[in-house]
Amino acid sequence: MIDELPAAFFDVHRDLPRQGPGDSMATRRALAACGSLGPHPAVLDIGCGPGAQTLVLAESLPGAQITAIDTHRPYLDALEMRTARAGLSDRISPIDMSMEDMPFADASFDLIWAEGSAYIMGFADAVAAWKRLLKPAGCLAVSELVWLTDDRPPDIAAFFGEEYPDMTDRAGAAERILAAGYRLIDHFTVADSAWWEPYYTPLLARLPALEEKYAKDEAGLAVIAAERREIEMRRRFSNVYGYEFYIARNEKID
């Protein structure tokens, strides 16, 4: 679980604009693909982190009530502060809750949102388990790390063989959504700039100071080295893998 990670992990990721690749443009594009959700949609943001996308959803859906869940309390505290500053505390409810144990009633939500978080459960298991929470014709918007090409050089194939062995390609992730009983509406690849501007660039800027701070901490240095390796993989192989945003509806095609 995330809270079992070394302290250095949270130092590395503290106060970043995003906790993973993504940006407001991708969030808005995926939301637009969902179409009309009614005047007062109930929204569930799963694995919300400190809530960059949560705020975009609230601003884009002025009548929505958003339940935002995560298991890392500091992220939820940050989201609470951000919602208060934005005057959205009456519309966003951050909750400390695992995505694997959500006690909501069936058909509770018009929209389920999960940017880069479904892998925690396993993508296929996550989209299947969450379907019961959607109202009939409700929308699922979920981004997933996928292969973009069949040409996978040995270095990047080995990297994800360790980091995400269940990773599939764009078509494979789409098939997992269809197999869970959804109708796929649209999908698109998140822009490479969304990996850098809100995530890797500010993350890189803090690594030298953290290397000094954790100079005598083997676990801390290992975290930092892993971040540098991940970023180097992105520099070298950005055309080989990426995040794909999938938008699907709770309707099965006959």
MITI-325087 format. One line per field, with one value per residue (C-alpha): z, x, y; residue number from 1. Coordinates in nm, 4 decimals. Example, Ala and Ser with C-alpha at 12.3 -4.5 7.8 and 13.67 -1.06 7.14 Angstrom:
# MITI-325087
Z [0.7800; 0.7140]
X [1.2300; 1.3670]
Y [-0.4500; -0.1060]
pos [1; 2]
This chain:
# MITI-325087
Z [0.0000; -0.0626; 0.3040; 0.3394; 0.0963; 0.2278; 0.3579; 0.0673; -0.1762; -0.0217; -0.0097; -0.3820; -0.4602; -0.2069; -0.3416; -0.7083; -0.9465; -1.0225; -0.8735; -1.2164; -1.5852; -1.6814; -1.7237; -1.7223; -2.1005; -2.0867; -1.7958; -1.9806; -2.3057; -2.1321; -1.9462; -2.2690; -2.4229; -2.1432; -2.2764; -2.0597; -1.7017; -1.5870; -1.3811; -1.0509; -1.1236; -0.8468; -0.9189; -0.7651; -0.8090; -0.7248; -0.6156; -0.6182; -0.4670; -0.3826; -0.6354; -0.9373; -1.1571; -0.8832; -0.8954; -1.2761; -1.2519; -0.9960; -1.2068; -1.5246; -1.3608; -1.1518; -1.0202; -0.9307; -0.5897; -0.5929; -0.3589; -0.3788; -0.2213; -0.1440; 0.1275; 0.1879; 0.4464; 0.3557; -0.0012; 0.1296; 0.3643; 0.0682; -0.1301; 0.1574; 0.1677; -0.2071; -0.2111; 0.0730; -0.1136; -0.4267; -0.2346; -0.3263; 0.0150; -0.0087; -0.3336; -0.2833; -0.0082; 0.0409; 0.2121; 0.3410; 0.1687; -0.0286; -0.3841; -0.3016; -0.0224; -0.1214; 0.0711; -0.1661; -0.2807; -0.6325; -0.8956; -0.6742; -0.9323; -1.2692; -1.3287; -1.2049; -1.2587; -1.2164; -1.3556; -1.3439; -1.0374; -1.1635; -1.1903; -0.8088; -0.8226; -1.1655; -1.4558; -1.5591; -1.1995; -1.1252; -1.4156; -1.3557; -0.9808; -1.0203; -1.2744; -1.0080; -0.8679; -1.1907; -1.2645; -1.5875; -1.8731; -1.6232; -1.7486; -1.6632; -1.7401; -1.6627; -1.7792; -1.8053; -1.8890; -2.2201; -2.4967; -2.8011; -3.0422; -3.0922; -3.1337; -2.7730; -2.7303; -2.4693; -2.2120; -2.1877; -2.2154; -1.9202; -1.7227; -1.7432; -1.7065; -1.3526; -1.2860; -1.4506; -1.5904; -1.6523; -1.8888; -2.2239; -2.5391; -2.6294; -2.7828; -2.4908; -2.2348; -2.4472; -2.4594; -2.0796; -2.0594; -2.3113; -2.1299; -1.8114; -1.9910; -2.0869; -2.4201; -2.5215; -2.6263; -2.6992; -2.6114; -2.6690; -2.5754; -2.3121; -2.4589; -2.3811; -2.2381; -1.9632; -1.8410; -1.8087; -1.7246; -1.4243; -1.3154; -1.4221; -1.4616; -1.1086; -0.9717; -1.1294; -0.9820; -0.6260; -0.6663; -0.6081; -0.2694; -0.1752; -0.2707; -0.0179; 0.2458; 0.2047; 0.1429; 0.4328; 0.3823; 0.1505; 0.1107; 0.0339; -0.2289; -0.3866; -0.4221; -0.5869; -0.8192; -0.9223; -1.0061; -1.2179; -1.3987; -1.4705; -1.6109; -1.8273; -1.9692; -2.0605; -2.2329; -2.4423; -2.5171; -2.5118; -2.8451; -2.7111; -2.4146; -2.2710; -2.0823; -2.2721; -2.1508; -2.1961; -2.1752; -2.1512; -2.0669; -1.8474; -2.1454; -2.3025; -2.6790; -2.7768]
X [0.0000; 0.1084; 0.1587; 0.4112; 0.6479; 0.9719; 0.9534; 1.1688; 0.8921; 0.6636; 0.9438; 0.9958; 0.6253; 0.5270; 0.3403; 0.3800; 0.1146; 0.0223; 0.1141; 0.1496; 0.1227; -0.1870; -0.3082; -0.6216; -0.6538; -0.6744; -0.9198; -1.1484; -1.1266; -1.2230; -1.5066; -1.6428; -1.6517; -1.8845; -2.1581; -2.4432; -2.4433; -2.7506; -2.7711; -2.6492; -2.4259; -2.2830; -1.9121; -1.6630; -1.2932; -1.0950; -0.7327; -0.7707; -0.4312; -0.4139; -0.6879; -0.5693; -0.8229; -1.0870; -1.0847; -1.1070; -1.4106; -1.5759; -1.5144; -1.6378; -1.9487; -2.0936; -2.3824; -2.1793; -2.1247; -1.7838; -1.6655; -1.2858; -1.1160; -0.7541; -0.5668; -0.2879; -0.4140; -0.1712; -0.3042; -0.6583; -0.5526; -0.3990; -0.7191; -0.9257; -0.7095; -0.7317; -1.1090; -1.1450; -0.9347; -1.1438; -1.4717; -1.5681; -1.5797; -1.9564; -1.9198; -1.6076; -1.5895; -1.2406; -1.2588; -0.9866; -1.0958; -0.9476; -1.0671; -1.0831; -1.3369; -1.5931; -1.9207; -2.1311; -2.4660; -2.5101; -2.5931; -2.4724; -2.2783; -2.3282; -1.9533; -1.6576; -1.3193; -0.9782; -0.6656; -0.3730; -0.5004; -0.6830; -0.3554; -0.3486; -0.6281; -0.5308; -0.6974; -0.9341; -1.0381; -1.0886; -1.3163; -1.5193; -1.5570; -1.6514; -1.9282; -2.1885; -2.1429; -2.2521; -2.6094; -2.7549; -2.5847; -2.3368; -1.9892; -1.6485; -1.3352; -1.0086; -0.6494; -0.4143; -0.0473; -0.0247; 0.2132; 0.1768; 0.3709; 0.4686; 0.8324; 0.9562; 1.3331; 1.4839; 1.5569; 1.2001; 1.0522; 1.2677; 1.1791; 0.8047; 0.8526; 0.9622; 0.7434; 0.4140; 0.4128; 0.0358; 0.0696; -0.1049; -0.1455; -0.4221; -0.6416; -0.5834; -0.6989; -1.0044; -1.0858; -1.0731; -1.3289; -1.5579; -1.5234; -1.6497; -1.9731; -1.9217; -1.9738; -1.6551; -1.7250; -1.3792; -1.0121; -0.7057; -0.3382; -0.2420; 0.0080; 0.3774; 0.3783; 0.1446; 0.4278; 0.6714; 0.5131; 0.3024; 0.5076; 0.8619; 1.0023; 0.9148; 1.0063; 1.3525; 1.4106; 1.3938; 1.6026; 1.9506; 1.8482; 1.6875; 2.0006; 2.1863; 1.9171; 1.9183; 2.2915; 2.3210; 1.9841; 2.0100; 1.6353; 1.5933; 1.8652; 1.7089; 1.3784; 1.5527; 1.7523; 1.4305; 1.2732; 1.5734; 1.5595; 1.1887; 1.2446; 1.5324; 1.3095; 1.0559; 1.3205; 1.4344; 1.1090; 0.8215; 0.6969; 0.6752; 0.4374; 0.1976; -0.1234; -0.4413; -0.7635; -1.0713; -1.4274; -1.7000; -2.0670; -2.2517; -2.4345; -2.3620; -2.3968; -2.6324]
Y [0.0000; 0.3566; 0.4464; 0.1636; 0.3366; 0.4962; 0.8529; 0.9690; 0.8733; 1.1325; 1.3903; 1.3388; 1.3722; 1.6380; 1.9442; 1.8590; 1.9972; 1.6341; 1.2972; 1.1388; 1.2228; 1.4188; 1.7737; 1.9841; 1.9607; 1.5805; 1.5927; 1.8326; 1.6361; 1.3122; 1.4837; 1.6327; 1.2839; 1.1708; 1.3973; 1.5191; 1.3933; 1.5841; 1.9036; 1.7571; 1.4579; 1.2437; 1.1929; 0.9493; 1.0342; 0.7191; 0.7577; 1.1345; 1.2234; 1.5945; 1.6540; 1.8532; 1.6745; 1.6884; 2.0669; 2.0642; 1.8360; 2.0624; 2.3726; 2.2011; 2.0498; 2.3352; 2.1259; 1.8177; 1.6626; 1.4939; 1.2198; 1.1982; 0.8963; 0.8121; 0.6241; 0.8785; 1.1253; 1.4088; 1.4071; 1.4400; 1.7201; 1.9027; 1.8574; 1.9920; 2.3047; 2.3507; 2.3109; 2.5604; 2.8170; 2.7610; 2.7900; 2.4327; 2.2660; 2.2192; 2.0243; 1.8104; 1.5473; 1.3972; 1.0563; 0.8246; 0.5045; 0.2182; 0.1650; -0.2057; -0.1569; 0.1057; 0.0652; 0.2760; 0.1400; 0.0097; 0.2743; 0.5605; 0.7634; 0.9273; 0.9468; 0.7420; 0.9057; 0.7405; 0.9064; 0.6652; 0.4771; 0.1655; -0.0298; -0.0524; -0.3098; -0.4349; -0.2570; -0.5368; -0.6088; -0.2397; -0.1535; -0.4699; -0.4076; -0.0419; -0.1004; -0.1767; 0.1747; 0.3440; 0.4380; 0.3009; 0.4900; 0.6369; 0.7210; 0.5761; 0.7825; 0.6081; 0.6504; 0.3551; 0.3049; 0.1175; 0.0214; 0.2465; 0.0267; -0.3347; -0.2263; -0.2431; -0.2105; -0.4458; -0.1700; -0.0456; -0.3956; -0.5048; -0.1908; -0.2476; -0.6207; -0.5302; -0.2275; -0.3252; -0.6795; -0.6694; -0.3732; -0.4194; -0.2125; 0.0322; -0.2346; -0.4710; -0.2147; -0.1375; -0.5092; -0.5252; -0.2451; -0.4158; -0.7480; -0.5805; -0.4877; -0.1238; 0.0476; 0.2265; 0.5854; 0.7232; 0.6996; 0.9153; 0.9262; 1.1829; 1.4321; 1.3937; 1.7477; 1.6213; 1.3977; 1.6884; 2.0231; 1.9177; 1.6171; 1.5242; 1.8769; 1.9955; 1.6528; 1.6699; 2.0144; 1.8830; 1.5671; 1.7216; 1.8636; 1.5341; 1.3426; 1.5562; 1.5080; 1.1280; 1.0893; 0.8448; 0.6782; 0.3799; 0.3388; 0.7082; 0.7065; 0.3997; 0.5865; 0.8801; 0.6544; 0.4813; 0.8174; 0.9129; 0.5796; 0.6227; 0.9703; 0.8501; 0.5779; 0.8451; 1.0571; 0.7630; 0.5850; 0.8360; 0.7008; 0.3438; 0.3846; 0.6380; 0.6977; 0.6251; 0.7862; 0.5667; 0.6924; 0.4301; 0.4096; 0.1624; 0.0145; -0.3219; -0.3557; -0.6392]
pos [1; 2; 3; 4; 5; 6; 7; 8; 9; 10; 11; 12; 13; 14; 15; 16; 17; 18; 19; 20; 21; 22; 23; 24; 25; 26; 27; 28; 29; 30; 31; 32; 33; 34; 35; 36; 37; 38; 39; 40; 41; 42; 43; 44; 45; 46; 47; 48; 49; 50; 51; 52; 53; 54; 55; 56; 57; 58; 59; 60; 61; 62; 63; 64; 65; 66; 67; 68; 69; 70; 71; 72; 73; 74; 75; 76; 77; 78; 79; 80; 81; 82; 83; 84; 85; 86; 87; 88; 89; 90; 91; 92; 93; 94; 95; 96; 97; 98; 99; 100; 101; 102; 103; 104; 105; 106; 107; 108; 109; 110; 111; 112; 113; 114; 115; 116; 117; 118; 119; 120; 121; 122; 123; 124; 125; 126; 127; 128; 129; 130; 131; 132; 133; 134; 135; 136; 137; 138; 139; 140; 141; 142; 143; 144; 145; 146; 147; 148; 149; 150; 151; 152; 153; 154; 155; 156; 157; 158; 159; 160; 161; 162; 163; 164; 165; 166; 167; 168; 169; 170; 171; 172; 173; 174; 175; 176; 177; 178; 179; 180; 181; 182; 183; 184; 185; 186; 187; 188; 189; 190; 191; 192; 193; 194; 195; 196; 197; 198; 199; 200; 201; 202; 203; 204; 205; 206; 207; 208; 209; 210; 211; 212; 213; 214; 215; 216; 217; 218; 219; 220; 221; 222; 223; 224; 225; 226; 227; 228; 229; 230; 231; 232; 233; 234; 235; 236; 237; 238; 239; 240; 241; 242; 243; 244; 245; 246; 247; 248; 249; 250; 251; 252; 253; 254]
